[in-house]
Amino acid sequence: MPPWGGRAEPWAGPSGPWAGPAGGPRRGRQARRGHARAAILALLGEQRMNGYQIIQEIAKRSGGAWQPGPGAIYPTLQQLEDEGLVRAEEDAGRRDYVLTDEGRAYLEGHPEEVAAPWMAMSAADDGEHALRPLIGQVASAMWQILASGSPEQQAQTREALVQLRRRLYAILSDDDKGE
């Protein structure tokens, strides 16, 4: 059994070294209370969106560092609707959300609050938080090559990964020499 418990393969599920504090997978930086609200208002200030589009846009704008789930977005949308800041509209069988006049006035009166989630994510673009989205993007590309790449592309990918592994260990060994 590995030192972190669970399965021996660190990529095999939520028990590896990348598991979150409760044993579940980490989802990137945790947004502060109120950031989902501010992000939703900011996005709806740009265009009408459904809940799924809001989730996707937040993940995109944060570079994957913040990936809110439906359990964070839909209750917040309901709260904003109850407050009269957003309105749900049916369009071609899907439920889109738009800002009301009160919502637009709120945006204009609270620019710092609405900018806070994006500022927090850009402030986190250093250290390990800048690496996590890149690791996910590399893994996604590798899975695509594995699933649909030609044998030549798979061979090139293998060589690229071998070279990357060597470079990473060289970086670590250079760091050790400097100490």
N, C-alpha and C positions, 0 to 999 in steps of 0.2 A: 504494500500500500504506500502511495506517495506521502510526503510529509504534510501536504495540505489536506489529506484525507480524500475519500471518494475515488474516482477512477484514475487510472495511471496516465491517461492521455489528457493533457491540459485543455485540449480543444473539444473534448467529448461531452461537455455539458457543464452545468452550473456548479459542479463541485471542484473545478480546477482553480488555479491561482487567479483567474479572472472573475471568479464568482464574487458577487456583492456581499455585503455584510450579513445578509440573512440567508446566504447560500444561493440566492438567485443571481442571474447574470446582471452585470452592471449595464446601465443604459446611458453612460456618459455622465456629464455634469448634471447634478440635480438643480433644477431651477428653484429659485426662492419663491416663497409664498407670494402670490400676486403677479408673478412673471407670466403665467399662462394667461391671466386676464389681460395684462398689458399687451402681450404679444398678439392675442386674438384681436383686440381693438385696433392695434397698428395694422395688422393684415387686412382687416375688414375696411379700414380707412382707405386702402388702396383699391380693393375690388371685392365683389361678392364671392363667397367661397362656401363650400360645404365643410363639414367637420373633418373629413378625410383629407381634403386639400389643405386645411389649416395644419394638421399634423405633419403632412409632407413638407409644407413650406417652412415650418419651424425647423424641422430636421435639416432641410437644405440650407437655410440661412445660417444655421449654427455649425455647418460643416459636419453634421452628424453628432456633435457633442451633446445636443439636447434633443431627445426623441420622446416627446410626451406621448402617452398612450390615450386611448379613448376615455379612460377613467379620469383623466385630468381635463380633457378638452370639453367633452359633452356636458358635464355638470357645470363647468364654467360658462359655457354658452347659455345654458338654462338660466343661470344666475344673471347673466348680462341681459337676457330677454326679460326676466322678472323685473329688473331695474329699469327697463325701457331703453337700454342703450343699443340693443340689437333687435332685429326682427327676423323671424324665419319666414321664407317664402318658398312655396312649391314651384319648381320649374322643371318641366319634362320628367316628372316622377322623382326628382331628387330635391332634398331640402337644403336650400342655400340660405346663408345668413348675410344680412346687410346691416349697416349702421343706420340708426334712426337719426333724426335731427338732434336729439339729445345726445346720442353717441358721438356725433361729429363735434358738438359743442364741448363734450368731455375731452375729446382728443385735443382740441385747440387749447383748452384750459389746463391740460396736464402733460405737456410735452416731455418733461423729464421722466415721469412715470412710464410713459409709453416707450421711451427709448431705453429704459433700464434693462430689459432682458437682453437686448442686442449688445449693449455696452458690457454686460456681465459676460456674455459669450466671447466678445472680442478681447476682453481682459484675460480670458482663460486660454488664449491662443499661444501659450508658451508651455514649456515642459511637457509632462505626460499627456496633458489634455490636447496638445497639438498633434501628438503621435497617434492617439486612439482612432480618430477618423481616418487617418492615412492607412493604418493597419487594416481597418475594415474595407477600405477601397481596394487595397492590394488583394485581400482575401477574396473579394467579389470578383476581381479580374481573374484571379487564379481559378476560381470555380467555373467561370465562363469558359476559360481555355480547357479545363478538364472536361467539361460537358460537351463542348462543340468544337474545340480546336483540332486542327489536323495533327497527325503524329509529329510533323516537323515543328509546329507551333508548341506542342507539348515538350518536345526536346529542348527548344530554345528557352522555354519557361523554366525547365529544370536547371539548365545551365545558369540562367539569370538568378535563380534562387540560391544556387551553390555560391555564386560570386557575392551575392548580397550577404549571405551568412558569413562568409570570410571577411567581408568589409566590416560588418558589425563587430565581430570578434577582434578585428584589428583596431577598431575605435576603442573598444574596452581595454585592450592591452596597451594602447597609447596612453589612455587615461591612467592606468595603473603605473606606468613608468613616470608620469608626472608627479606622483605623490611622494 
